Amino acid sequence: MKIKRIVYVFSLLTAVMVFTATLPTCKGPGKKSEEEKRAQETWAEKLGYPSEKKILILHADDAGMSAEANEAVKEMLEKDRIQSTAVMMPCPAAESMIRWAKDHPEEDVGLHLTHTSEWETWRWGPVSDPDEVPGLVDPDGKLWDNVPQVVEHASAEEVEKEIRAQIEKSIALGYKPDHIDTHMGTLYATPEYVKVFFKVAEEYGIPANAIDLSNPDVADKYKKQGYPITEEVIQLIEDYSLPKVDNFTSAPKGSTYEEKVDNFKKLVQNLQPGLTEIIFHPSEETDDLKDITNSWQQRVWEKKMFGDPKLQHFFENEDVVFTNWKEIMERFNERSL
């Protein structure tokens, strides 16, 4: 009788062990798989930057637009006041900026892909043959002056053709850009534009300024700004195979230089840890610049601001880490992300 009871208990224990082995593994409260942890990392962490730090790219837009923009950007890069710039290939000073980039391979110079021409007296047409991209061209033979007009008239195929033409023009001049982004946000204006933007970036292996929208707060911010952040766009960004930034913003305006600097400091202080690109449009002050744009004062201040010792001291106090797209791609490739 005792032997039978032992056999019965052993059989029962065996059955329980077999049953529990088929149950899903319980990791316990608060425990996450490595895959789950990876998914919740910021892009800064994925790229190997410290998790608690604000990682910044100070990025000058509109290089190539004019000689004034070029001179400001060159000085700021050479003096390590900023980390990155991008050239508007349809513009009159683009080729001289690309030649400079060829002579300074250590600098991070990309293309500010341009599908609009917004200034009244300083305008440009497409790099492509206008007959091949008629939807991008206004009655004056120039690019449309605002994004809604581009969306109304230009197909994604025409937009893609112009993206490729601008990249190929740079390459024909002997310079493969370090990254690509979008003037006036045009390439985020429709899901179809986003799709061709990312497709070309992946094909050339040139990172686009893709913003990780897995954080609902970041996605909501762009929705409020009027961008069509649909489920399709969020999925396109999730599927995009090159590195992304955690956040993207621009230097705020100010009614005085002091106010502009204070507004910029507040912007940086309010950033969350992660990889953030901050754009601005520095320029030298000239009469020609004043004729081109009524934003000339903000642009002149943006050139002055990043050379201001007080702002440099502020960055040190905030313990900011700076990077650029060259370093991002190096880290991305090293980690086989």
C-alpha positions in Angstrom: 0.0 0.0 0.0 2.8 2.4 0.8 4.6 1.6 -2.5 1.4 2.3 -4.4 1.0 5.6 -2.7 4.6 6.6 -3.5 4.1 5.7 -7.2 0.8 7.7 -7.2 2.5 10.8 -5.8 5.4 10.5 -8.2 3.1 10.1 -11.1 1.1 13.2 -10.0 4.3 15.3 -9.6 5.4 14.2 -13.1 2.1 15.2 -14.6 2.3 18.6 -12.9 5.8 19.1 -14.2 4.8 18.3 -17.7 1.8 20.6 -17.5 3.7 23.5 -16.1 6.5 23.1 -18.7 3.9 23.9 -21.4 2.8 27.2 -19.8 4.3 30.5 -21.0 7.4 31.5 -19.0 6.6 34.0 -16.3 9.2 36.7 -16.1 7.8 38.2 -12.9 6.6 41.7 -12.4 8.8 44.4 -13.9 11.0 42.0 -15.9 11.3 42.5 -19.6 12.9 40.5 -22.4 15.9 41.9 -24.1 13.8 42.5 -27.2 11.3 44.5 -25.2 14.1 46.5 -23.6 15.7 47.2 -27.0 12.4 48.4 -28.4 12.0 50.9 -25.6 15.5 52.3 -25.9 16.0 55.8 -27.4 17.9 56.0 -30.6 20.7 57.6 -28.6 20.9 54.5 -26.5 20.8 52.2 -29.5 23.7 54.1 -31.0 25.7 53.7 -27.8 25.3 57.2 -26.3 24.7 57.6 -22.6 21.1 57.0 -21.8 20.7 60.0 -19.4 22.3 62.6 -21.8 20.8 65.0 -24.2 22.6 64.3 -27.5 22.4 67.2 -29.9 23.0 67.9 -33.6 23.2 71.7 -34.2 22.3 71.8 -37.8 22.4 74.7 -40.2 19.8 74.6 -43.0 19.8 76.6 -46.2 23.5 76.4 -47.1 23.8 77.0 -50.8 20.9 79.5 -50.8 23.3 82.5 -51.0 26.9 83.5 -50.4 25.9 84.9 -47.1 24.6 81.6 -45.9 27.6 79.8 -47.1 30.1 82.0 -45.4 28.3 81.8 -42.1 28.0 78.0 -42.2 31.7 77.5 -43.2 32.9 79.6 -40.3 30.7 77.9 -37.8 31.7 74.4 -38.9 35.4 75.2 -39.0 35.2 76.6 -35.5 33.2 73.6 -34.2 30.3 75.9 -33.2 27.9 73.6 -34.9 28.0 70.0 -36.1 26.1 69.8 -39.4 24.7 71.6 -42.4 22.8 70.8 -45.6 22.9 72.3 -49.1 20.0 73.4 -51.3 21.1 72.1 -54.6 18.7 74.1 -56.9 20.1 77.4 -55.4 22.7 79.7 -57.0 25.4 79.2 -54.3 25.1 75.4 -54.1 28.0 74.4 -56.2 30.5 76.5 -54.3 29.3 75.0 -51.0 29.7 71.5 -52.5 33.2 72.3 -53.6 34.0 73.4 -50.0 32.6 70.2 -48.7 34.9 68.2 -51.0 37.8 70.1 -49.5 36.6 69.5 -45.9 35.7 65.8 -45.8 35.9 65.9 -42.0 32.7 68.0 -41.9 29.1 66.8 -42.0 27.5 68.2 -45.1 24.2 66.9 -46.4 21.5 68.0 -48.9 18.5 70.1 -47.9 16.3 68.5 -50.5 14.4 71.4 -52.0 11.0 71.3 -53.7 9.9 74.9 -53.0 11.1 78.4 -53.8 9.6 80.7 -51.2 11.2 84.1 -51.5 9.7 86.8 -53.7 12.8 88.2 -55.3 15.2 85.2 -54.9 13.9 82.2 -56.7 15.0 78.9 -58.3 13.7 76.1 -60.5 14.2 72.3 -60.2 17.4 70.5 -60.9 15.5 68.1 -63.0 14.4 69.0 -66.6 11.2 71.0 -65.9 9.5 69.1 -68.7 10.0 65.9 -66.7 8.5 67.3 -63.4 5.8 69.7 -64.6 3.9 69.3 -61.3 6.8 70.9 -59.4 7.0 74.0 -61.6 4.8 77.1 -61.2 3.7 79.4 -64.1 7.0 81.4 -63.8 9.1 78.2 -64.3 10.2 78.1 -60.6 9.4 75.7 -57.8 6.1 76.5 -56.0 6.5 78.9 -53.1 4.7 76.8 -50.5 4.1 73.2 -49.5 0.3 73.0 -50.1 0.9 74.0 -53.7 3.5 71.2 -54.1 1.0 68.7 -52.7 -1.8 70.0 -55.0 0.2 69.8 -58.2 3.2 67.3 -57.8 3.0 63.5 -57.9 5.2 61.4 -55.7 6.9 60.2 -58.8 7.9 63.8 -59.7 9.0 64.5 -56.2 11.2 61.3 -56.3 12.7 62.3 -59.6 13.8 65.7 -58.2 15.2 64.1 -55.0 17.4 61.8 -57.2 18.4 64.7 -59.5 19.6 66.7 -56.5 21.6 63.8 -55.1 23.0 63.0 -58.5 24.1 66.6 -59.1 26.1 66.5 -55.8 27.6 63.2 -56.7 28.5 64.4 -60.2 30.3 67.3 -58.5 32.4 64.7 -56.7 30.6 64.7 -53.3 28.3 62.1 -51.8 26.2 63.8 -49.1 26.4 62.6 -45.5 22.7 62.9 -45.0 19.5 64.2 -46.6 16.6 66.2 -45.1 13.7 68.3 -46.4 13.3 72.0 -47.0 10.1 73.4 -45.4 9.1 69.9 -44.4 7.8 69.1 -47.9 8.8 65.4 -47.9 6.6 64.8 -44.8 3.6 66.5 -46.4 2.0 63.2 -47.6 2.5 59.5 -46.9 3.5 59.1 -50.6 6.2 61.7 -50.3 7.5 60.1 -47.1 7.6 56.7 -48.9 9.8 57.9 -51.8 12.0 60.0 -49.4 12.9 56.9 -47.4 13.1 54.6 -50.4 15.8 56.9 -52.0 17.6 57.3 -48.7 17.8 53.5 -48.2 18.8 52.9 -51.9 21.8 55.4 -51.7 22.6 54.5 -48.0 22.3 58.1 -47.1 20.4 58.7 -43.8 17.3 60.9 -44.0 16.1 63.0 -41.0 13.7 60.3 -40.0 12.0 61.0 -36.7 11.1 58.1 -34.4 7.3 58.4 -33.9 7.0 55.4 -31.6 6.8 57.8 -28.7 3.1 59.1 -28.8 4.2 62.5 -27.4 6.5 63.1 -30.4 3.9 61.8 -32.9 1.2 64.1 -31.3 3.6 67.1 -31.5 3.8 66.8 -35.3 0.1 66.1 -35.7 -0.6 69.4 -33.9 1.8 71.1 -36.4 -0.4 69.9 -39.2 1.7 67.0 -40.5 -0.3 63.9 -41.7 1.0 61.5 -39.0 -1.2 58.6 -40.1 -0.8 55.0 -39.1 0.8 54.5 -42.6 3.4 57.1 -41.9 4.2 55.7 -38.4 4.6 52.2 -40.0 6.8 53.6 -42.8 9.1 55.1 -40.1 9.1 51.9 -38.1 10.1 49.9 -41.2 12.8 52.5 -42.3 16.2 50.7 -42.0 18.6 53.6 -41.4 19.1 55.5 -38.1 16.5 57.9 -36.7 16.5 60.8 -34.3 14.4 60.8 -31.2 13.3 64.4 -31.6 13.6 67.2 -34.1 13.0 70.9 -33.6 14.1 74.4 -34.6 15.7 77.3 -32.8 13.0 79.6 -31.6 12.7 83.3 -32.7 13.1 86.3 -30.4 12.2 90.0 -30.6 15.7 90.8 -29.4 19.0 88.9 -29.5 18.9 88.4 -25.7 15.4 87.0 -25.9 16.4 84.7 -28.8 19.3 83.2 -26.8 17.1 82.8 -23.7 14.4 81.1 -25.8 17.0 78.7 -27.2 18.3 77.9 -23.7 14.8 77.1 -22.5 14.3 74.8 -25.5 17.4 72.8 -24.7 16.6 72.7 -21.0 13.1 71.2 -21.8 14.4 68.5 -24.0 14.2 64.9 -22.9 17.3 62.7 -23.0 17.9 61.2 -26.4 19.1 62.2 -29.9 17.7 65.6 -31.0 18.4 67.6 -34.1 18.0 71.4 -33.8 17.8 73.3 -37.1 18.4 77.0 -37.7 19.4 79.3 -40.7 22.6 81.3 -40.0 23.8 84.0 -42.3 26.1 86.9 -42.6 24.4 90.3 -42.6 24.4 92.1 -46.0 22.0 94.3 -47.9 21.4 91.4 -50.3 20.3 89.2 -47.5 17.9 91.9 -46.4 16.5 92.0 -49.9 16.1 88.3 -50.0 14.2 87.6 -46.8 12.4 89.4 -44.0 13.8 86.7 -41.6 17.3 88.2 -42.1 17.6 89.4 -38.5 16.9 86.0 -37.0 19.4 84.4 -39.4 22.1 87.0 -38.4 21.4 86.4 -34.7 21.6 82.6 -35.3 25.1 83.0 -36.7 26.1 85.2 -33.7 24.4 83.1 -31.1 26.4 79.9 -31.6 29.7 81.8 -31.3 28.5 83.4 -28.0 30.8 82.4 -25.1 27.8 82.5 -22.8 26.0 79.9 -24.8 29.1 77.7 -24.9 29.2 77.9 -21.2 25.5 77.0 -21.0 26.1 73.9 -23.0 28.9 72.9 -20.6 26.6 73.4 -17.6 23.9 71.4 -19.2 26.4 68.6 -19.9 25.2 68.3 -23.5 26.8 65.8 -25.8 27.2 66.8 -29.5 27.2 64.6 -32.5 26.6 64.6 -36.3 25.3 62.4 -39.1 28.8 61.1 -39.9 29.3 59.8 -36.4 25.7 58.5 -36.2 26.3 56.4 -39.3 29.6 55.1 -38.0 28.0 54.0 -34.8 25.0 52.5 -36.7 27.3 50.4 -38.9 29.5 49.3 -36.1 26.5 48.0 -34.2 24.9 46.4 -37.2 21.6 48.0 -36.2 
